[in-house]
């Protein structure tokens, strides 16, 4: 075959130049598009790409100087040409389109393989190495299925150990120390009215301003970094009011440019157009955290089973991988049974299939008082579970605040749980001054009877409740609020 095989000299040069300009990130983007040295038609460009791969495997920076040094070390600099290397980055359109250029290279590579396979089949039939019937069958397979046989590129889904294991992964970086790593799916979840939205808004402001959330120094931030908060439930007015109140309590009077909003814009995670827009704009603005509050408003299948939910969680994973953003999908729990008892792990209570499997960082929110919440990070994939903590809301008005401060403190789950039960019990007994049995209280506040009795005994010891009755197997103990002495 004397004709020039398909190739794209401009695309190959643009990819090589983009890698020199963008370094390791440029190389990663080209590789994700399916590019490998065997796909390069130009021998000098192929040598440059191999040099870049060698630098990446050694965790060294990739640029013109380091690539020149590797080529010289391999005895290939003269074959590439010093001037060719020096002129590589001049006159290219833009390094931002490196994936498109890489895909064009892969496309022409596959065309070359098809043409070569067709030519070999014809040559084998002509020279009677194969029968004409065999050659025709092979040709039909190539034309109908694109079957490339042994010449098919393997880089699409297989990586050999020397290449795969040579990559030096950086240590995990955190947007919020302990709590929120970069590039993961975070799932704050809980029953309604557990102040999940307050908590997520606090985290967004903390990351966007570089201040510790909940005033807790253990939760250091690396910010300020760009954050997108999106709500398709609360109104624009309510979102504005709360964010202004939290910023005011922090002493921040000028609105941070690192904080962005998308409220009731109709984002649909199941729409291809919206997926393309999110991939484009999250990278364009450089968002490190994107909060979706609540996530069920962004997907019609959010509360359904794994098969229905999988396309949405697959897109969210793609979004984190391709842009490095962390997704904070605020979600709700399934309602407990009639007896209020639920033995499942907290992260398994989130409504809908595939959420637990997809989220690296499930964070449970449980109400522990009228203005306080227990937060339990549980079942983390990337680290040990952070210690639970609680936060309380201090504000001039919980419904229409002009300032709002969320104050947190580390607390064990068992301690906070008892406090939560006590709050619920005291509230119930206040509404039922005649008193009630432990069974009736447990049923009303939807908590296990043994937990209620443990909390009642602590309240009895502290003098906040009193009781009468009991003393026999069939005699019920009635609990009521203790009378306080008048001062």
Phi and psi in degrees as a GROMACS rama.xvg file:
@    title "Ramachandran Plot"
@    xaxis  label "Phi"
@    yaxis  label "Psi"
@TYPE xy
-100.924  -14.3671  UNK-2
-73.4598  151.888  UNK-3
-70.5587  127.414  UNK-4
-72.8689  156.202  UNK-5
-57.8565  136.175  UNK-6
-160.09  166.924  UNK-7
-132.719  89.5317  UNK-8
-61.2554  -40.1941  UNK-9
-64.7651  -43.7394  UNK-10
-65.8136  -40.364  UNK-11
-64.2511  -41.6045  UNK-12
-67.5262  -39.5553  UNK-13
-63.7369  -39.7917  UNK-14
-65.9067  -46.3011  UNK-15
-60.7994  -42.5646  UNK-16
-65.1745  -40.8342  UNK-17
-61.4271  -38.7724  UNK-18
-65.8796  -39.1003  UNK-19
-64.2943  -34.9455  UNK-20
-82.2578  -38.8996  UNK-21
-95.9666  -13.4973  UNK-22
71.6946  -141.23  UNK-23
-59.0746  -39.2135  UNK-24
-61.6048  -39.3645  UNK-25
-64.8403  -40.9565  UNK-26
-63.0668  -44.6244  UNK-27
-60.388  -41.6824  UNK-28
-65.572  -38.5951  UNK-29
-67.256  -40.8297  UNK-30
-66.7824  -37.1933  UNK-31
-64.1681  -27.6674  UNK-32
-79.9739  0.65104  UNK-33
98.6612  9.75826  UNK-34
-80.7598  136.597  UNK-35
-141.935  162.22  UNK-36
-53.187  -35.4392  UNK-37
-64.8561  -18.4623  UNK-38
-82.4191  -13.3269  UNK-39
-80.8574  130.023  UNK-40
-83.9319  -39.6015  UNK-41
-75.9549  124.665  UNK-42
-63.6206  -44.6522  UNK-43
-58.8516  -42.7628  UNK-44
-66.0892  -37.4751  UNK-45
-61.6429  -40.9776  UNK-46
-66.6043  -37.5293  UNK-47
-64.7968  -42.8406  UNK-48
-63.8542  -40.8949  UNK-49
-63.1585  -38.6247  UNK-50
-63.2334  -40.863  UNK-51
-64.1152  -40.3991  UNK-52
-62.5569  -38.5632  UNK-53
-65.2778  -42.7643  UNK-54
-61.4187  -42.5598  UNK-55
-63.7463  -39.4582  UNK-56
-66.8288  -22.1299  UNK-57
-99.0721  8.70081  UNK-58
57.5175  37.8682  UNK-59
-106.823  153.307  UNK-60
-66.4021  151.718  UNK-61
-112.606  118.614  UNK-62
-156.695  -174.792  UNK-63
-61.9253  -40.7512  UNK-64
-68.5227  -46.6723  UNK-65
-68.3113  -36.1586  UNK-66
-66.4331  -40.8592  UNK-67
-59.7209  -39.8334  UNK-68
-65.4876  -40.5583  UNK-69
-67.1867  -42.825  UNK-70
-61.165  -40.6015  UNK-71
-65.5808  -40.7168  UNK-72
-63.1519  -34.812  UNK-73
-86.5912  -0.22521  UNK-74
70.6074  28.3783  UNK-75
-115.27  0.0848408  UNK-76
-63.5181  -41.7222  UNK-77
-67.1653  -34.8154  UNK-78
-67.3889  -33.6602  UNK-79
-79.067  -44.1626  UNK-80
101.251  120.75  UNK-81
-60.6207  -43.2362  UNK-82
-69.1675  -37.7575  UNK-83
-59.4013  -43.2501  UNK-84
-66.5185  -41.9919  UNK-85
-65.1655  -34.5081  UNK-86
-87.6574  1.16075  UNK-87
-58.9971  -42.0084  UNK-88
-90.6885  2.05495  UNK-89
-90.6577  134.743  UNK-90
81.8015  10.5264  UNK-91
-83.4095  149.543  UNK-92
-61.0514  -61.1634  UNK-93
-166.792  142.277  UNK-94
-78.0146  -11.1976  UNK-95
-68.9599  -22.2159  UNK-96
-95.8949  26.7911  UNK-97
-59.9483  -35.8481  UNK-98
-63.9359  -41.8473  UNK-99
-64.036  -40.9401  UNK-100
-64.9578  -41.7716  UNK-101
-63.7958  -40.5017  UNK-102
-64.0616  -36.6492  UNK-103
-63.9667  -40.3631  UNK-104
-63.1089  -45.1075  UNK-105
-62.6931  -39.5447  UNK-106
-61.2613  -48.1752  UNK-107
-67.9343  -31.0554  UNK-108
-62.6121  -44.6333  UNK-109
-64.5958  -36.4695  UNK-110
-63.0914  -40.8419  UNK-111
-62.9484  -41.311  UNK-112
-64.1809  -41.6321  UNK-113
-62.555  -45.1554  UNK-114
-63.3714  -41.8356  UNK-115
-63.0314  -41.9945  UNK-116
-65.8464  -42.3238  UNK-117
-61.9284  -44.0862  UNK-118
-63.1207  -40.9183  UNK-119
-64.8802  -39.4211  UNK-120
-64.9811  -42.958  UNK-121
-65.0466  -40.7328  UNK-122
-64.1827  -40.0989  UNK-123
-64.446  -39.3457  UNK-124
-69.5397  -42.0769  UNK-125
-62.33  -40.113  UNK-126
-93.6027  11.8032  UNK-127
59.7498  25.4018  UNK-128
-74.6769  -30.4263  UNK-129
-123.521  155.766  UNK-130
-70.1963  159.295  UNK-131
-61.6102  -37.2717  UNK-132
-63.4737  -43.6566  UNK-133
-63.6176  -43.6231  UNK-134
-62.9121  -42.7194  UNK-135
-64.1731  -40.0583  UNK-136
-62.9901  -41.224  UNK-137
-64.3457  -42.8023  UNK-138
-62.5359  -42.3682  UNK-139
-62.0692  -39.2829  UNK-140
-63.0902  -42.8391  UNK-141
-64.6268  -45.4624  UNK-142
-69.0802  -38.4991  UNK-143
-85.0094  -35.6012  UNK-144
-114.159  -6.74214  UNK-145
65.9129  25.8004  UNK-146
-71.2322  117.927  UNK-147
-99.8299  1.78415  UNK-148
57.6762  -138.636  UNK-149
-68.9674  -18.0241  UNK-150
-85.5782  -1.24525  UNK-151
-64.0872  136.037  UNK-152
-67.2142  137.112  UNK-153
-101.351  -1.41134  UNK-154
-74.091  -8.50152  UNK-155
-66.0229  -38.0239  UNK-156
-139.988  -1.31043  UNK-157
-123.562  130.962  UNK-158
-125.216  128.494  UNK-159
-74.4163  153.658  UNK-160
-53.9164  -43.9234  UNK-161
-56.7767  -36.0215  UNK-162
-81.7029  -44.2588  UNK-163
-67.3169  -46.6235  UNK-164
-81.9551  -9.87284  UNK-165
-75.1677  -18.06  UNK-166
-69.3002  129.488  UNK-167
-96.2272  102.552  UNK-168
-74.4731  134.781  UNK-169
-70.2716  157.986  UNK-170
-63.9057  157.614  UNK-171
-63.3554  130.846  UNK-172
-102.042  148.937  UNK-173
-118.65  135.194  UNK-174
-75.3175  -39.2551  UNK-175
-129.857  119.181  UNK-176
-50.893  134.816  UNK-177
75.0111  -40.4157  UNK-178
-93.9574  -48.3867  UNK-179
-130.649  104.251  UNK-180
-75.0611  169.075  UNK-181
-80.4339  146.233  UNK-182
67.8838  37.702  UNK-183
-130.411  171.522  UNK-184
-102.56  119.375  UNK-185
-103.833  136.726  UNK-186
-126.884  87.2746  UNK-187
-69.9654  128.209  UNK-188
-146.912  158.811  UNK-189
168.29  179.105  UNK-190
-71.8305  164.944  UNK-191
-58.8991  151.381  UNK-192
64.5585  34.2251  UNK-193
-104.373  15.9811  UNK-194
63.5625  32.9097  UNK-195
-61.7542  -44.7818  UNK-196
-64.0242  -42.0663  UNK-197
-57.0953  -44.587  UNK-198
-64.1927  -43.2128  UNK-199
-66.5325  -40.413  UNK-200
-64.4286  -38.4904  UNK-201
-60.978  -43.677  UNK-202
-64.3695  -40.8381  UNK-203
-61.0805  -46.0036  UNK-204
-66.1812  -40.7539  UNK-205
-60.3455  -45.2725  UNK-206
-69.996  -38.1493  UNK-207
-72.5174  -23.1865  UNK-208
-110.238  -6.13329  UNK-209
72.2307  29.1797  UNK-210
-115.35  150.055  UNK-211
-68.1379  132.876  UNK-212
-70.0582  147.742  UNK-213
59.8298  16.4355  UNK-214
65.6846  21.4358  UNK-215
-103.77  118.02  UNK-216
-65.6896  -22.9529  UNK-217
-64.6765  -23.0241  UNK-218
-98.5008  67.0548  UNK-219
-68.534  149.308  UNK-220
-117.675  152.054  UNK-221
-95.1008  0.960833  UNK-222
-67.2164  -166.422  UNK-223
-75.8673  140.019  UNK-224
-133.373  158.497  UNK-225
-66.0167  135.621  UNK-226
-133.374  140.128  UNK-227
-116.343  121.566  UNK-228
-106.902  125.582  UNK-229
-124.992  133.122  UNK-230
-129.895  135.417  UNK-231
-124.498  29.6498  UNK-232
-128.2  -60.3442  UNK-233
-74.0709  152.313  UNK-234
-73.5736  162.193  UNK-235
-58.202  -41.1592  UNK-236
-62.0794  -43.7189  UNK-237
-67.077  -41.3667  UNK-238
-61.4236  -46.2866  UNK-239
-60.1018  -45.1902  UNK-240
-61.0506  -44.9768  UNK-241
-68.1553  -43.5598  UNK-242
-65.3827  -40.0727  UNK-243
-61.5882  -40.1706  UNK-244
-66.3436  -42.3108  UNK-245
-68.4405  -40.9642  UNK-246
-64.1774  -40.3219  UNK-247
-63.0213  -42.8305  UNK-248
-64.3999  -23.8639  UNK-249
-84.8464  -6.75807  UNK-250
80.6952  18.8567  UNK-251
-97.4482  113.677  UNK-252
-102.632  -21.2077  UNK-253
-104.4  133.131  UNK-254
-67.8694  128.691  UNK-255
-69.792  132.803  UNK-256
-72.9512  -11.5082  UNK-257
-83.1446  -0.976135  UNK-258
-111.721  125.646  UNK-259
-127.406  158.3  UNK-260
-131.166  150.405  UNK-261
-144.644  95.0955  UNK-262
-112.105  121.4  UNK-263
52.7859  51.4098  UNK-264
-100.895  2.20178  UNK-265
78.8567  24.856  UNK-266
-59.3148  129.794  UNK-267
-127.608  109.373  UNK-268
-68.5338  -12.5118  UNK-269
-94.7107  -2.67188  UNK-270
-93.5009  130.37  UNK-271
-62.4027  -38.8598  UNK-272
-62.8782  -42.7728  UNK-273
-69.1198  -37.0821  UNK-274
-60.8934  -45.1729  UNK-275
-61.9617  -41.1494  UNK-276
-64.6155  -42.6726  UNK-277
-65.7344  -43.9704  UNK-278
-59.2167  -40.6913  UNK-279
-70.0107  -48.5111  UNK-280
-81.721  -30.6295  UNK-281
-63.1995  -40.6628  UNK-282
-71.8691  -38.7973  UNK-283
-61.4561  -45.0184  UNK-284
-85.705  -11.9824  UNK-285
71.9804  30.3298  UNK-286
-61.8894  135.559  UNK-287
-100.935  -21.026  UNK-288
-138.012  134.741  UNK-289
-127.947  115.44  UNK-290
-97.8042  130.091  UNK-291
-114.874  112.029  UNK-292
-131.091  110.225  UNK-293
-89.4516  156.958  UNK-294
-66.7436  -22.4317  UNK-295
-66.2229  -19.6897  UNK-296
-81.8817  -2.07741  UNK-297
-110.504  -3.62973  UNK-298
-151.426  127.991  UNK-299
-66.9978  -19.2996  UNK-300
-102.427  13.5941  UNK-301
-59.4704  -28.5385  UNK-302
-102.92  9.66739  UNK-303
-97.1767  -173.386  UNK-304
-74.4239  175.869  UNK-305
-57.4135  -41.0907  UNK-306
-65.7112  -39.0377  UNK-307
-73.7553  -33.496  UNK-308
-82.6491  -22.1197  UNK-309
-56.8139  -43.0403  UNK-310
-58.499  -36.1109  UNK-311
-70.4548  -47.0896  UNK-312
-67.9379  -31.0116  UNK-313
-64.8198  -39.4342  UNK-314
-67.052  -42.749  UNK-315
-59.7868  -39.5565  UNK-316
-64.1602  -42.5786  UNK-317
-60.1528  -39.6575  UNK-318
-62.7337  -41.8331  UNK-319
-68.5283  -39.3392  UNK-320
-69.0544  -43.9567  UNK-321
-81.796  -24.3576  UNK-322
-115.288  -17.3498  UNK-323
81.0191  3.85721  UNK-324
-74.1444  149.929  UNK-325
-96.9532  131.91  UNK-326
-97.4088  126.216  UNK-327
-111.311  95.1604  UNK-328
-97.4583  100.482  UNK-329
-71.8277  124.853  UNK-330
-134.895  167.786  UNK-331
-113.578  158.894  UNK-332
-90.9543  156.293  UNK-333
-68.3854  142.342  UNK-334
-63.8303  139.248  UNK-335
-68.9423  168.8  UNK-336
-65.9669  179.63  UNK-337
-60.2002  -31.9804  UNK-338
-84.473  0.608825  UNK-339
74.0622  6.72659  UNK-340
-97.269  132.798  UNK-341
-145.453  107.206  UNK-342
-86.3887  -5.04066  UNK-343
-69.4008  154.03  UNK-344
-58.8493  149.404  UNK-345
-55.0892  -44.8795  UNK-346
-67.1081  -17.4112  UNK-347
-82.5217  -6.75955  UNK-348
-85.8621  -11.3676  UNK-349
-61.5875  136.667  UNK-350
-68.9672  143.972  UNK-351
89.1922  150.339  UNK-352
-83.5133  156.808  UNK-353
80.6597  -9.62461  UNK-354
-68.3096  -47.5098  UNK-355
-62.457  -42.2555  UNK-356
-65.1881  -31.7022  UNK-357
-85.6337  -29.6164  UNK-358
-85.4052  124.559  UNK-359
-74.7376  -25.8902  UNK-360
-132.987  80.5443  UNK-361
-74.9571  135.289  UNK-362
-131.2  112.711  UNK-363
-87.2744  136.596  UNK-364
-112.129  126.414  UNK-365
-131.711  130.752  UNK-366
-67.7373  131.988  UNK-367
-121.623  6.6505  UNK-368
176.167  178.362  UNK-369
-60.4453  -37.2699  UNK-370
-129.442  29.3575  UNK-371
-136.108  149.745  UNK-372
-138.267  140.265  UNK-373
-94.406  131.02  UNK-374
-115.476  123.004  UNK-375
-124.606  99.215  UNK-376
-72.4218  123.501  UNK-377
-143.915  142.219  UNK-378
66.8046  42.9254  UNK-379
-69.4598  138.931  UNK-380
-86.3554  -31.9014  UNK-381
-95.6396  -6.41644  UNK-382
-163.913  177.431  UNK-383
-68.9352  157.038  UNK-384
-66.4082  128.197  UNK-385
-61.5017  154.086  UNK-386
-63.0293  142.568  UNK-387
-62.2349  156.727  UNK-388
-147.123  164.283  UNK-389
-125.268  155.292  UNK-390
-138.415  151.525  UNK-391
-123.21  151.304  UNK-392
-99.1924  120.24  UNK-393
-110.298  124.774  UNK-394
-156.508  161.168  UNK-395
-76.0341  -24.7698  UNK-396
-160.139  114.206  UNK-397
-63.8835  -23.1446  UNK-398
-94.038  -41.898  UNK-399
-128.218  70.3224  UNK-400
-76.7526  145.205  UNK-401
-101.803  -20.4041  UNK-402
-144.869  148.186  UNK-403
-151.149  128.146  UNK-404
-123.72  128.76  UNK-405
-102.544  115.772  UNK-406
-110.717  121.603  UNK-407
-111.697  160.306  UNK-408
-153.953  145.392  UNK-409
-69.8103  135.529  UNK-410
-153.65  147.793  UNK-411
-72.1789  153.639  UNK-412
-61.7438  -39.4732  UNK-413
-67.2399  -40.4556  UNK-414
-64.1469  -46.7582  UNK-415
-66.8625  -33.0242  UNK-416
-63.9015  -44.9265  UNK-417
-62.7659  -42.0117  UNK-418
-61.482  -40.0416  UNK-419
-63.5532  -43.4085  UNK-420
-62.8615  -42.0287  UNK-421
-61.1232  -43.2168  UNK-422
-58.7411  -45.4716  UNK-423
-66.3172  -40.6499  UNK-424
-64.962  -45.7024  UNK-425
-62.6997  -39.3093  UNK-426
-64.3862  -40.8341  UNK-427
-66.3799  -45.2027  UNK-428
-67.8235  -29.6777  UNK-429
-64.1867  -37.0677  UNK-430
-80.557  -14.5299  UNK-431
-128.26  73.9886  UNK-432
-61.4667  -21.2716  UNK-433
-73.611  -12.722  UNK-434
97.0036  172.064  UNK-435
-159.845  159.822  UNK-436
-78.6962  164.052  UNK-437
-59.6492  -38.3744  UNK-438
-63.7428  -44.24  UNK-439
-65.4611  -39.7144  UNK-440
-65.1367  -45.3898  UNK-441
-59.3187  -42.5225  UNK-442
-66.5539  -38.8694  UNK-443
-70.5708  -40.3567  UNK-444
-97.0411  2.50092  UNK-445
58.7623  53.1011  UNK-446
-133.215  148.204  UNK-447
-58.4389  143.321  UNK-448
-61.0411  -39.8428  UNK-449
-64.8121  -33.1053  UNK-450
-70.6878  -38.5624  UNK-451
-63.3795  -44.9367  UNK-452
-63.6546  -37.838  UNK-453
-63.332  -41.6796  UNK-454
-68.9518  -38.7519  UNK-455
-62.5878  -40.2809  UNK-456
-64.6607  -36.1024  UNK-457
-67.7769  -40.2303  UNK-458
-66.338  -33.5889  UNK-459
-64.7527  -43.245  UNK-460
-65.3909  -32.7307  UNK-461
-85.1061  -3.71809  UNK-462
82.494  15.4171  UNK-463
-91.0585  -21.247  UNK-464
-132.331  164.487  UNK-465
-138.858  173.97  UNK-466
-152.587  164.1  UNK-467
-147.758  164.876  UNK-468
88.6771  -160.428  UNK-469
77.994  -160.884  UNK-470
88.9117  0.880026  UNK-471
-155.135  165.559  UNK-472
-64.7739  -29.0361  UNK-473
-106.689  0.498933  UNK-474
-95.6211  124.234  UNK-475
-84.2347  144.973  UNK-476
-89.6299  130.659  UNK-477
-103.594  130.107  UNK-478
-109.363  142.452  UNK-479
-151.783  164.592  UNK-480
-67.9287  135.318  UNK-481
-72.1963  142.965  UNK-482
-77.8009  131.885  UNK-483
-87.9964  138.327  UNK-484
-67.0409  137.267  UNK-485
-73.6233  136.464  UNK-486
